[in-house]
Amino acid sequence: MTDQSLWAAVDAHLTDALLPADPVLDAALRRSHDAGLPAIAVSPPQGRMLNLIARIRGARRILEIGTLGGYSTIWLGRALPHDGRLTTLEFDPAHAEVARANIADAGLADRVEVRVGAALDTLPTLPADEPFDLVFIDADKNNNPHYFTWALKLTRPGSVIVVDNVVRAGKIADPADDSPFVVGIRAMHELIKAEPRVEATAVQTVGEKGYDGFTLILVTG
């Protein structure tokens, strides 16, 4: 058994052991697949982790940068109270159309707004006087430094920022790798390290999505 197949098998075991069957989420993945979207949504255990982080934080306002087909959006939206709000930003109109259908089928259309366009264009339109309790960043990694900077502007002390895909199969530790995504992740981490208003860590992960990881940030000031 290869490492990848072992990681996928463990993910399947953990999903079966800890997560109840969820026809709505399964249907969201099928619709995304049938629409030709890339299979890069978070895994079910990762989705549950996001849901738990939002609930532990008591998040009432959530921002997601990178919607894709709305799979992670549903996990996050389910953590909201009935009067909570989630704003999710998606560059591709076709992806946004699929996401809106999935979000509606999940019964979350009343609390989730999908905004279409480049995130660096839509982020400045969000009101700074209504800070987000949780921000999930899962978009083009070359722009991660900008996304982190905007997340910090749009949050407050006590808010949580989660950034996905920050290990890239270990490429971030290879000094010879100067690909835009890897450079963007490194630059973001440099900003975080130098920023006195946050505390952060990063965790490596393996699973059905391969070898990667996430950065967890607490806004403290």
C-alpha positions as CSV (number, residue, x, y, z in Angstrom):
1,M,0.0,0.0,0.0
2,T,1.4,3.4,-1.0
3,D,1.5,6.3,1.5
4,Q,-1.4,8.0,-0.4
5,S,-3.6,5.0,-0.4
6,L,-2.9,4.4,3.3
7,W,-3.7,8.1,4.2
8,A,-7.0,7.8,2.1
9,A,-7.9,4.6,3.9
10,V,-7.4,6.2,7.3
11,D,-9.4,9.2,6.3
12,A,-12.2,6.8,5.2
13,H,-12.0,5.0,8.5
14,L,-12.1,8.2,10.6
15,T,-15.0,9.5,8.5
16,D,-17.0,6.3,9.1
17,A,-16.1,6.2,12.8
18,L,-16.8,9.8,13.7
19,L,-19.0,11.5,11.1
20,P,-22.6,10.4,10.5
21,A,-23.8,9.9,6.9
22,D,-24.7,13.2,5.3
23,P,-26.7,13.0,2.0
24,V,-26.6,16.8,1.6
25,L,-22.8,17.0,1.6
26,D,-22.5,13.9,-0.6
27,A,-24.9,15.5,-3.1
28,A,-22.8,18.7,-3.0
29,L,-19.7,16.7,-4.0
30,R,-21.6,14.9,-6.7
31,R,-22.9,18.1,-8.2
32,S,-19.4,19.7,-8.1
33,H,-18.0,16.6,-9.8
34,D,-20.7,16.5,-12.5
35,A,-20.1,20.2,-13.2
36,G,-16.4,19.6,-13.8
37,L,-15.1,21.4,-10.7
38,P,-11.6,20.2,-9.6
39,A,-11.7,17.7,-6.7
40,I,-9.9,20.0,-4.2
41,A,-12.6,20.6,-1.6
42,V,-11.6,19.9,2.0
43,S,-12.0,16.3,3.2
44,P,-14.9,15.4,5.5
45,P,-12.7,15.3,8.6
46,Q,-11.3,18.7,7.6
47,G,-14.8,20.1,7.1
48,R,-15.9,18.9,10.5
49,M,-12.8,20.5,12.0
50,L,-13.8,23.9,10.4
51,N,-17.3,23.4,11.8
52,L,-16.0,22.7,15.3
53,I,-13.6,25.6,15.2
54,A,-16.5,27.9,14.3
55,R,-18.7,26.5,17.0
56,I,-16.0,26.6,19.6
57,R,-15.4,30.3,18.7
58,G,-19.1,31.0,18.8
59,A,-18.8,32.6,15.4
60,R,-21.7,34.7,14.2
61,R,-20.0,36.2,11.2
62,I,-17.8,34.1,8.9
63,L,-15.7,35.1,5.8
64,E,-14.6,32.4,3.4
65,I,-12.1,33.3,0.6
66,G,-12.4,30.6,-2.1
67,T,-15.9,29.0,-2.4
68,L,-15.4,26.3,-5.1
69,G,-18.6,24.2,-5.0
70,G,-19.6,25.3,-1.5
71,Y,-18.6,22.1,0.3
72,S,-16.6,23.9,3.0
73,T,-19.1,26.7,3.0
74,I,-21.8,24.2,4.1
75,W,-19.7,22.9,6.9
76,L,-19.1,26.5,8.1
77,G,-22.6,27.7,7.5
78,R,-24.0,24.9,9.6
79,A,-22.0,26.2,12.6
80,L,-23.8,29.6,12.5
81,P,-26.8,30.5,14.7
82,H,-30.0,31.2,12.9
83,D,-29.2,34.9,12.7
84,G,-25.5,34.4,11.7
85,R,-24.1,35.4,8.3
86,L,-21.4,33.9,6.1
87,T,-19.9,35.7,3.2
88,T,-17.9,33.6,0.7
89,L,-15.9,34.9,-2.2
90,E,-15.5,33.0,-5.5
91,F,-13.6,34.1,-8.6
92,D,-15.3,31.8,-11.1
93,P,-19.0,32.5,-11.9
94,A,-19.5,28.8,-12.9
95,H,-18.2,27.6,-9.6
96,A,-20.4,30.2,-7.8
97,E,-23.5,28.9,-9.6
98,V,-22.7,25.3,-8.4
99,A,-22.0,26.6,-4.9
100,R,-25.3,28.5,-4.7
101,A,-27.3,25.4,-5.7
102,N,-25.5,23.3,-3.1
103,I,-25.9,26.0,-0.4
104,A,-29.6,26.3,-1.2
105,D,-30.1,22.5,-1.0
106,A,-28.4,22.6,2.4
107,G,-31.0,25.1,3.6
108,L,-28.4,27.8,4.1
109,A,-29.4,30.3,1.4
110,D,-30.8,32.7,4.0
111,R,-27.5,33.1,5.9
112,V,-24.9,32.6,3.1
113,E,-24.0,35.1,0.5
114,V,-21.8,34.2,-2.5
115,R,-19.9,37.2,-4.0
116,V,-18.4,36.7,-7.4
117,G,-15.2,38.3,-8.6
118,A,-11.5,38.5,-7.7
119,A,-11.2,38.4,-3.9
120,L,-8.8,41.4,-4.0
121,D,-11.6,43.4,-5.7
122,T,-14.4,42.2,-3.4
123,L,-12.6,42.3,-0.1
124,P,-12.4,46.2,0.0
125,T,-16.2,46.3,-0.4
126,L,-16.8,44.5,2.9
127,P,-17.7,46.7,5.8
128,A,-14.8,47.1,8.2
129,D,-17.1,48.1,11.1
130,E,-18.7,44.6,11.0
131,P,-15.8,42.3,11.9
132,F,-15.7,38.6,11.2
133,D,-15.3,36.1,14.0
134,L,-13.7,33.5,11.7
135,V,-12.0,33.7,8.3
136,F,-11.2,30.7,6.2
137,I,-8.7,31.3,3.4
138,D,-8.6,28.6,0.7
139,A,-7.9,30.3,-2.6
140,D,-4.9,31.1,-4.9
141,K,-1.9,30.7,-2.6
142,N,0.2,33.3,-4.4
143,N,-2.2,36.0,-3.0
144,N,-2.1,34.6,0.6
145,P,-0.1,37.6,1.9
146,H,-2.8,39.9,0.7
147,Y,-5.6,37.7,2.0
148,F,-4.0,37.6,5.4
149,T,-3.6,41.3,5.4
150,W,-7.3,41.8,4.6
151,A,-8.4,39.2,7.1
152,L,-6.6,41.1,9.8
153,K,-8.3,44.3,8.7
154,L,-11.7,42.6,8.8
155,T,-11.4,40.9,12.2
156,R,-11.0,41.9,15.8
157,P,-9.2,40.5,18.9
158,G,-10.5,37.0,19.5
159,S,-11.2,36.3,15.9
160,V,-9.7,33.2,14.3
161,I,-8.1,32.9,10.8
162,V,-7.5,29.5,9.2
163,V,-5.4,29.1,6.0
164,D,-5.5,25.8,4.1
165,N,-2.9,24.1,1.9
166,V,0.2,25.7,3.5
167,V,2.6,22.7,3.2
168,R,2.2,21.8,-0.4
169,A,3.7,18.3,0.0
170,G,6.7,19.7,1.8
171,K,7.6,22.2,-1.0
172,I,7.6,25.1,1.4
173,A,10.7,23.7,3.1
174,D,12.6,23.4,-0.3
175,P,14.6,26.6,-0.7
176,A,15.0,25.7,-4.5
177,D,11.2,25.9,-5.0
178,D,10.3,29.3,-6.1
179,S,6.9,28.6,-7.6
180,P,4.3,31.4,-7.0
181,F,2.1,29.3,-4.7
182,V,5.0,28.3,-2.5
183,V,6.5,31.8,-2.5
184,G,3.1,33.2,-1.5
185,I,2.8,30.8,1.5
186,R,6.3,31.7,2.7
187,A,5.6,35.4,2.4
188,M,2.4,35.0,4.4
189,H,4.1,33.2,7.2
190,E,6.8,36.0,7.3
191,L,4.0,38.5,7.7
192,I,2.4,36.5,10.4
193,K,5.7,36.1,12.3
194,A,6.3,39.8,12.2
195,E,2.7,40.8,13.1
196,P,2.4,41.6,16.9
197,R,-1.4,41.4,16.8
198,V,-1.6,37.7,16.1
199,E,-0.4,34.3,17.5
200,A,-0.2,31.4,15.1
201,T,0.9,27.8,14.5
202,A,0.9,25.5,11.5
203,V,0.2,21.8,11.4
204,Q,1.1,19.2,8.7
205,T,-1.7,16.9,7.6
206,V,-2.0,13.8,5.5
207,G,-5.2,12.3,4.1
208,E,-7.2,11.7,1.0
209,K,-6.1,15.1,-0.2
210,G,-2.4,14.1,0.1
211,Y,0.3,15.7,2.2
212,D,-0.4,19.3,3.2
213,G,-1.3,21.4,6.2
214,F,-3.0,24.4,7.6
215,T,-2.1,27.6,9.5
216,L,-4.2,28.5,12.6
217,I,-4.1,32.2,13.6
218,L,-5.6,33.9,16.7
219,V,-6.1,37.7,16.5
220,T,-4.9,39.0,19.8
221,G,-4.7,42.8,19.3
